Amino acid sequence: MLENALLLLAVLALAGVLGALWRARNGVARRVAPGTVVGPETLGAPLEAHVTLVQVSSRTCATCPPTARALAEVADARPEVAVVHALAEERLELVRVLDVTRTPTVVALDAHGRVLARASGAMRPAQVESLLESCLEPLAAR
């Protein structure tokens, strides 16, 4: 009986740690290795902005609308940033090219369609700003 209780406690502790790690990574931008390029035809929109934030969502995603609002809030204050929304169910080629495995996923592209950074999970405006800063600094150095 004591062994079962200890096993249950160990499983609950592991679940708690894994849940905390999942939440900690939610919406955090990561730089990506150069290589992936998304053209306007795959994106379904022109690449005219300095940075284009692409949000891949799904109809059943509960955290996609708040993420879309965060992207819009930040992009409205920055003329060098554009936002493109894509439904995963309708844009399977884009999902494949960007290797999207969960929604929402936000990918930052430069003016040539090169992937600069990405984040998965719900994002707040501060996280969107952080993602943009991680992209704009290297672009300014070019």
C-alpha positions as CSV (number, residue, x, y, z in Angstrom):
1,M,0.0,0.0,0.0
2,L,2.8,2.4,0.9
3,E,4.5,1.6,-2.4
4,N,1.4,2.5,-4.3
5,A,1.1,5.8,-2.5
6,L,4.8,6.6,-3.3
7,L,4.3,5.7,-6.9
8,L,1.2,7.9,-7.1
9,L,3.2,10.8,-5.6
10,A,6.1,10.3,-8.0
11,V,3.7,10.3,-11.0
12,L,2.0,13.5,-9.7
13,A,5.3,15.2,-9.1
14,L,6.5,14.3,-12.6
15,A,3.2,15.5,-14.2
16,G,3.6,18.8,-12.2
17,V,7.2,19.3,-13.5
18,L,6.2,18.5,-17.1
19,G,3.3,20.9,-16.9
20,A,5.5,23.7,-15.5
21,L,8.0,23.2,-18.3
22,W,5.2,23.2,-20.9
23,R,3.8,26.5,-19.5
24,A,7.3,28.0,-19.3
25,R,7.9,27.4,-23.0
26,N,4.5,28.7,-24.1
27,G,4.9,31.7,-26.4
28,V,8.7,32.0,-26.0
29,A,10.5,32.9,-29.2
30,R,13.4,30.8,-30.4
31,R,15.8,31.7,-33.1
32,V,16.0,29.2,-35.9
33,A,18.8,28.0,-38.1
34,P,18.8,29.8,-41.4
35,G,17.5,27.8,-44.3
36,T,13.7,27.8,-44.5
37,V,12.3,30.3,-47.0
38,V,8.6,30.9,-47.6
39,G,7.6,32.6,-50.8
40,P,4.6,34.9,-51.3
41,E,2.8,32.1,-53.2
42,T,3.1,29.7,-50.3
43,L,2.4,32.4,-47.7
44,G,-0.6,33.7,-49.7
45,A,0.4,37.3,-49.1
46,P,3.2,39.7,-50.2
47,L,6.4,40.1,-48.2
48,E,6.5,43.8,-48.2
49,A,7.2,44.5,-44.5
50,H,10.6,44.4,-42.8
51,V,9.3,41.5,-40.7
52,T,6.1,39.5,-41.3
53,L,4.6,37.6,-38.4
54,V,2.7,34.6,-39.6
55,Q,0.2,33.1,-37.2
56,V,-0.9,29.6,-38.0
57,S,-4.1,28.8,-36.1
58,S,-6.9,26.3,-36.2
59,R,-10.6,26.7,-35.8
60,T,-10.7,24.7,-32.5
61,C,-7.7,26.6,-30.9
62,A,-8.7,28.4,-27.7
63,T,-5.5,30.4,-27.4
64,C,-5.4,31.5,-31.1
65,P,-7.7,34.6,-30.8
66,P,-5.8,36.1,-27.8
67,T,-2.5,35.6,-29.7
68,A,-4.0,37.2,-32.8
69,R,-5.0,40.2,-30.7
70,A,-1.5,40.4,-29.2
71,L,0.1,40.3,-32.7
72,A,-2.3,43.0,-34.0
73,E,-1.6,45.3,-31.0
74,V,2.1,45.2,-31.5
75,A,2.0,45.4,-35.3
76,D,-0.4,48.4,-35.2
77,A,2.3,50.3,-33.4
78,R,5.1,49.3,-35.8
79,P,4.8,50.2,-39.5
80,E,7.7,47.8,-40.3
81,V,5.8,44.8,-39.2
82,A,3.0,43.0,-41.0
83,V,0.8,40.1,-39.7
84,V,-0.6,37.2,-41.8
85,H,-3.1,34.8,-40.3
86,A,-3.4,31.3,-41.8
87,L,-5.8,28.5,-40.8
88,A,-3.9,25.2,-40.7
89,E,-6.8,23.3,-42.1
90,E,-6.8,25.5,-45.2
91,R,-3.1,26.0,-45.7
92,L,-1.5,22.5,-45.4
93,E,1.4,23.4,-47.7
94,L,2.3,26.3,-45.4
95,V,2.0,24.1,-42.4
96,R,4.3,21.6,-44.0
97,V,6.9,24.2,-45.0
98,L,6.9,25.8,-41.6
99,D,6.8,22.5,-39.8
100,V,3.9,23.5,-37.6
101,T,3.0,20.9,-35.0
102,R,0.7,22.9,-32.7
103,T,-1.4,26.0,-32.8
104,P,-1.0,28.8,-32.4
105,T,2.5,28.9,-34.0
106,V,3.9,32.3,-34.8
107,V,6.8,32.5,-37.3
108,A,8.7,35.7,-38.1
109,L,9.9,36.1,-41.7
110,D,12.2,38.7,-43.2
111,A,11.4,40.7,-46.4
112,H,12.8,37.8,-48.4
113,G,10.7,35.1,-46.7
114,R,13.5,33.7,-44.6
115,V,12.4,32.3,-41.3
116,L,14.0,34.3,-38.4
117,A,12.3,33.0,-35.3
118,R,9.3,31.1,-34.1
119,A,7.1,30.6,-31.1
120,S,4.4,28.1,-30.2
121,G,1.6,28.5,-27.8
122,A,-0.3,31.5,-26.5
123,M,1.6,34.8,-26.7
124,R,1.1,38.1,-24.8
125,P,2.1,41.5,-26.3
126,A,5.4,41.5,-24.3
127,Q,6.3,38.1,-25.8
128,V,5.6,39.4,-29.3
129,E,7.8,42.4,-28.7
130,S,10.6,40.1,-27.5
131,L,10.2,38.0,-30.7
132,L,10.4,41.1,-32.8
133,E,13.5,42.4,-31.0
134,S,15.3,39.1,-31.5
135,C,14.6,39.5,-35.3
136,L,15.1,43.2,-35.8
137,E,18.5,43.5,-34.1
138,P,20.2,41.1,-36.5
139,L,18.4,42.6,-39.5
140,A,19.7,46.1,-38.5
141,A,23.2,44.7,-38.5
142,R,23.0,43.5,-42.1
